Amino acid sequence: MTNIIEVENKIITLRDQQVILDSDVAELYGVQTKEINQAVRNNPEKFPIGYIWELSTEET
């Protein structure tokens, strides 16, 4: 079971927003990153505009 400290440790700040990377979300759920991204692609209506964005080359 994931505890609050484990989740808090995954939060980073990018573009003045607190975010969790897809790879960290996948780790928390115990799945592969591609499964998280596929779920997002297949269900865009479940995510508000601006909720998901891609990192620039400089940010990676």
C-alpha positions as a printed Julia matrix, in Angstrom:
60×3 Matrix{Float64}:
   0.0    0.0     0.0
   1.3    3.44   -0.96
   1.6    5.92    1.86
   1.3    9.7     1.73
   5.06  10.22    2.19
   5.78   8.04   -0.84
   3.38  10.1    -2.96
   4.68  13.43   -1.62
   8.23  12.39   -2.53
   7.15  12.02   -6.17
   5.83  15.58   -6.46
   8.11  18.0    -8.28
   7.67  21.6    -9.44
   7.79  22.37  -13.17
   6.53  25.53  -14.83
   5.45  26.75  -11.4
   3.1   23.75  -11.08
   3.32  20.8    -8.74
   3.32  17.64  -10.87
   3.97  13.92  -10.78
   5.68  12.39  -13.8
   3.94   9.61  -15.69
   6.73   7.21  -14.75
   6.15   7.95  -11.07
   2.37   7.52  -11.43
   3.03   4.17  -13.09
   5.32   3.14  -10.25
   2.71   4.1    -7.65
   0.08   2.01   -9.46
   2.46  -0.87  -10.16
   2.11  -0.71  -13.94
   4.32   0.26  -16.86
   4.53   3.9   -17.95
   3.12   3.01  -21.37
  -0.05   1.74  -19.68
  -0.59   5.1   -17.96
  -0.06   6.96  -21.22
  -2.37   4.59  -23.1
  -5.11   5.09  -20.51
  -4.78   8.86  -20.89
  -4.89   8.64  -24.7
  -7.93   6.35  -24.6
  -9.86   8.48  -22.08
  -9.09  12.16  -22.75
 -12.54  13.21  -21.52
 -11.58  12.12  -18.0
  -8.81  14.72  -17.77
  -9.37  18.49  -17.69
  -7.6   20.69  -20.23
  -4.1   21.49  -19.0
  -4.05  18.5   -16.65
  -1.59  16.64  -18.85
   1.3   18.16  -20.78
   4.54  17.03  -22.34
   7.95  18.09  -21.11
  10.22  20.07  -23.39
  13.68  18.76  -24.21
  15.19  21.18  -21.69
  12.85  19.96  -18.93
  13.77  16.33  -19.42
